[in-house]
């Protein structure tokens, strides 16, 4: 009887989790998708865009905290918690893109060679994001592995502290590559500037909050890592941490 809900949750995690990432990537590359036009004034558009962003920040950062996960595990099998988080995050992130309202005033419009360089930077950031995921090895963004282990009566494997690939340069390379995606869009309207600023602040705040959990999980090993490797932006060309070569 437990297999049916498990497969439903797995399917929804892939659909909403994976689908929302594709939609968000398209938004970062192409700008507002103009899916729903509400006919609001410029100021109300920015207000709604701010609300959408803050709603995602609160949901995403709140549900990822250990205290909330432990609370949720009181009502559903613990193996489902990560997948439910991925589903909820996917739904909210999709809502952000669908209801995002673009303003009409363009602040900066970059063309020519600089525009091509920005587009190349976006594509390079996607390649870097994939590199970062592959370097982790155990990365399970949709919480599927925990459910599969649950179905087979096994406990999920302990997640090791992995320091290889881009993690030898910065502690949060995935955040770095997302920032490049966000800021490489060549047309800057007021709503896009708002998006860039809000999401940059949230990424930094989320990284700081995440570091607290990582220190709790890995203790002195992670504290030593913090001392030697910068959080988001690399400070030199050569790796800051020897790690395991790729």
C-alpha positions as CSV (number, residue, x, y, z in Angstrom):
1,X,0.0,0.0,0.0
2,X,2.9,2.4,0.6
3,X,4.2,2.1,-2.9
4,X,1.4,4.0,-4.6
5,X,1.7,7.2,-2.6
6,X,5.5,6.9,-2.9
7,X,5.4,6.8,-6.7
8,X,2.9,9.6,-6.7
9,X,5.2,11.8,-4.6
10,X,8.3,10.9,-6.7
11,X,6.4,11.8,-9.9
12,X,5.2,15.1,-8.5
13,X,8.7,15.9,-7.3
14,X,10.1,15.4,-10.8
15,X,7.3,17.3,-12.5
16,X,7.2,20.3,-10.2
17,X,10.8,20.3,-9.0
18,X,12.4,19.7,-12.4
19,X,9.8,21.7,-14.4
20,X,10.1,24.8,-12.2
21,X,13.9,24.8,-12.7
22,X,13.4,24.8,-16.4
23,X,10.9,27.6,-16.2
24,X,13.1,29.6,-13.9
25,X,16.1,29.1,-16.2
26,X,14.0,30.4,-19.1
27,X,12.9,33.4,-17.1
28,X,16.6,34.2,-16.2
29,X,17.6,34.0,-19.9
30,X,14.6,35.5,-21.7
31,X,13.1,37.8,-19.0
32,X,9.4,38.0,-18.2
33,X,7.4,35.4,-20.1
34,X,4.3,37.7,-20.2
35,X,2.0,34.8,-19.2
36,X,-0.5,36.8,-17.2
37,X,-1.0,40.5,-17.6
38,X,-3.0,42.1,-14.8
39,X,-3.1,45.7,-16.0
40,X,-1.5,47.1,-12.9
41,X,0.3,50.4,-12.6
42,X,4.1,50.4,-12.6
43,X,4.3,50.7,-8.8
44,X,1.8,48.0,-8.2
45,X,3.6,45.7,-10.6
46,X,6.8,46.1,-8.5
47,X,4.8,45.6,-5.3
48,X,3.4,42.3,-6.6
49,X,6.8,41.2,-7.9
50,X,8.3,41.9,-4.5
51,X,5.5,39.9,-2.8
52,X,6.1,36.9,-5.1
53,X,9.8,36.9,-4.5
54,X,9.4,37.2,-0.7
55,X,6.8,34.4,-0.7
56,X,9.3,32.1,-2.4
57,X,12.1,33.2,0.0
58,X,10.0,32.5,3.1
59,X,8.8,29.1,1.8
60,X,12.1,27.9,0.5
61,X,14.3,29.0,3.4
62,X,11.7,28.1,6.0
63,X,11.0,24.6,4.8
64,X,14.7,23.7,4.4
65,X,15.4,24.4,8.0
66,X,15.9,21.3,10.2
67,X,13.4,22.5,12.7
68,X,10.6,22.6,10.1
69,X,11.7,19.2,8.6
70,X,11.6,17.6,12.0
71,X,8.1,19.1,12.6
72,X,6.8,17.9,9.2
73,X,8.2,14.4,9.9
74,X,5.7,14.1,12.8
75,X,2.9,13.9,10.2
76,X,4.4,12.1,7.2
77,X,7.2,9.5,6.8
78,X,10.5,11.2,7.1
79,X,11.6,9.8,3.7
80,X,8.9,12.0,2.1
81,X,10.0,15.3,3.6
82,X,12.6,16.3,1.0
83,X,10.3,15.4,-1.9
84,X,7.5,17.4,-0.4
85,X,9.9,20.3,0.0
86,X,10.8,20.0,-3.7
87,X,7.2,19.9,-4.8
88,X,6.2,22.9,-2.7
89,X,9.2,24.9,-3.8
90,X,8.5,24.0,-7.5
91,X,4.9,25.2,-7.2
92,X,5.8,28.5,-5.6
93,X,8.7,29.1,-8.0
94,X,6.4,28.4,-11.0
95,X,3.9,30.9,-9.5
96,X,6.6,33.5,-9.3
97,X,7.4,33.2,-13.1
98,X,3.7,32.9,-14.1
99,X,2.5,36.0,-12.2
100,X,5.6,38.1,-12.7
101,X,4.7,41.6,-14.0
102,X,7.2,43.4,-16.3
103,X,7.5,47.1,-16.2
104,X,7.7,49.1,-19.4
105,X,10.7,51.3,-18.7
106,X,14.1,50.0,-19.8
107,X,17.0,51.3,-17.7
108,X,19.9,49.6,-19.5
109,X,19.9,47.8,-22.9
110,X,23.2,46.1,-23.8
111,X,23.8,45.2,-27.4
112,X,26.7,44.2,-29.7
113,X,29.6,42.2,-28.4
114,X,28.9,42.9,-24.7
115,X,25.5,41.3,-25.2
116,X,27.1,38.2,-26.8
117,X,29.5,38.0,-23.8
118,X,26.6,38.1,-21.4
119,X,24.8,35.4,-23.2
120,X,28.0,33.3,-23.2
121,X,28.3,33.9,-19.5
122,X,24.8,32.6,-19.0
123,X,25.6,29.4,-20.9
124,X,28.9,29.0,-19.0
125,X,27.0,29.3,-15.7
126,X,24.7,26.5,-16.7
127,X,27.7,24.3,-17.5
128,X,29.2,25.3,-14.2
129,X,26.0,24.4,-12.4
130,X,26.1,21.0,-13.9
131,X,29.7,20.7,-13.0
132,X,28.9,21.5,-9.4
133,X,26.1,19.0,-9.2
134,X,28.3,16.2,-10.7
135,X,31.0,17.1,-8.2
136,X,28.7,16.4,-5.3
137,X,28.0,12.9,-6.5
138,X,25.2,12.3,-4.0
139,X,23.1,15.4,-5.0
140,X,19.4,14.6,-4.8
141,X,17.5,17.9,-5.4
142,X,14.1,16.3,-5.6
143,X,14.3,14.0,-2.5
144,X,13.8,10.8,-4.5
145,X,16.6,8.7,-3.2
146,X,15.2,8.8,0.4
147,X,11.9,7.5,-0.8
148,X,13.5,4.7,-2.9
149,X,15.5,3.7,0.2
150,X,12.3,3.8,2.3
151,X,10.6,1.5,-0.2
152,X,13.4,-1.0,0.0
153,X,13.5,-0.9,3.8
154,X,16.9,0.8,3.9
155,X,18.1,4.0,5.6
156,X,19.5,6.7,3.3
157,X,23.2,6.9,3.3
158,X,25.0,9.5,5.3
159,X,25.9,12.5,3.2
160,X,29.7,13.1,3.3
161,X,31.5,16.4,3.2
162,X,32.5,16.6,-0.4
163,X,35.2,19.0,-1.5
164,X,36.0,18.6,-5.1
165,X,35.4,20.3,-8.4
166,X,34.2,23.9,-8.0
167,X,33.9,23.4,-4.2
168,X,37.7,23.7,-4.1
169,X,37.3,27.4,-5.1
170,X,34.1,28.4,-3.3
171,X,31.9,26.8,-0.7
172,X,28.7,27.5,-2.6
173,X,29.4,27.3,-6.3
174,X,25.8,26.6,-7.3
175,X,24.8,29.9,-5.8
176,X,27.7,31.6,-7.7
177,X,26.4,30.2,-11.0
178,X,22.8,31.2,-10.2
179,X,24.0,34.8,-9.6
180,X,25.7,34.8,-13.0
181,X,22.5,33.6,-14.6
182,X,20.6,36.3,-12.9
183,X,22.9,39.2,-13.7
184,X,23.8,38.1,-17.3
185,X,20.5,39.3,-18.7
186,X,21.3,42.2,-21.1
187,X,18.1,44.2,-20.7
188,X,17.5,45.9,-17.4
189,X,14.0,47.1,-16.6
190,X,12.8,48.3,-13.2
191,X,11.2,44.9,-12.4
192,X,14.4,43.0,-13.6
193,X,16.5,45.3,-11.4
194,X,14.2,44.5,-8.5
195,X,14.4,40.8,-9.2
196,X,18.3,40.9,-9.4
197,X,18.7,42.8,-6.1
198,X,16.1,40.8,-4.1
199,X,17.3,37.4,-5.3
200,X,21.0,38.3,-4.8
201,X,20.3,39.4,-1.2
202,X,18.3,36.2,-0.6
203,X,21.0,34.0,-2.0
204,X,23.6,35.5,0.4
205,X,21.2,35.3,3.3
206,X,20.3,31.7,2.4
207,X,24.0,30.8,2.2
208,X,24.6,32.1,5.7
209,X,21.7,30.2,7.1
210,X,22.7,27.0,5.3
211,X,26.2,27.4,6.7
212,X,24.8,27.0,10.3
213,X,23.3,23.7,9.4
214,X,26.5,22.5,7.7
215,X,28.6,23.4,10.7
216,X,26.1,21.4,12.9
217,X,26.4,18.5,10.5
218,X,30.2,18.4,9.9
219,X,31.6,20.3,12.9
220,X,35.3,21.2,12.9
221,X,35.8,19.8,9.4
222,X,33.5,22.4,7.9
223,X,34.9,25.1,10.1
224,X,38.3,24.4,8.7
225,X,36.8,24.5,5.2
226,X,35.2,27.9,6.0
227,X,38.6,29.3,7.0
228,X,40.3,28.3,3.8
229,X,37.7,28.7,1.1
230,X,35.5,31.8,0.3
231,X,31.8,31.5,0.5
232,X,30.6,32.5,-3.0
233,X,33.1,34.4,-5.0
234,X,36.6,32.9,-5.7
235,X,39.6,35.0,-4.6
236,X,42.2,33.5,-6.8
237,X,42.7,31.4,-9.9
238,X,44.2,28.3,-8.2
239,X,42.0,26.3,-5.9
240,X,41.8,27.5,-2.3
241,X,41.4,23.9,-1.1
242,X,43.5,20.9,-2.3
243,X,40.6,18.4,-2.1
244,X,40.3,15.5,-4.5
245,X,41.2,16.3,-8.0
246,X,38.6,15.6,-10.7
